[in-house]
């Protein structure tokens, strides 16, 4: 193979390696997160966009997904998650490919740092974090390492626990 062809082939291979689905979708994901967190409407610019998400069962309801697609034009393909081990296994096996959005459990940070499979969020594009309760924002900030924060506040099941105080009395901290 002539020297020019080798150089050209090498340049093409390097460009192909740098240009992957994850890189293309990164900007879309930041915008999608903004829309999920607040009352934003994204214009038709993303009409053909799709996001592959692996999330805990019942985190993204059909009603939410339909509304999100209607407002943003972005289709979310959902794979349901049953356990942290399942998520870790899928990510290790695929080397982080195949999903654009994942929902790891907050206390598993150490496992994700060691794997090196997550990209940090561009928080400059997430303008409405001011709308999120400060305790959720601070918990997500604990996922900051390397070049940035790798977690955004989202729905957490245990924080949604409640009870009828007219039927059951207790004191905070005694649950």
Protein Blocks (a to p, Z undefined) as FASTA:
>chain_A
ZZklmmmmmmmmmmmmmmcfklmmmmmmmmmmmmmmmccdddfklmmgccdddddehklg
fklmmmmmmmnopacdddddfbfklmmmmmmmnnopaiabdcddfklmmmmmmnopaccd
dfklmmklmmpcfklmmmmmmmgghjbcfbdcdddfklmgccdfkloccdehiZZ
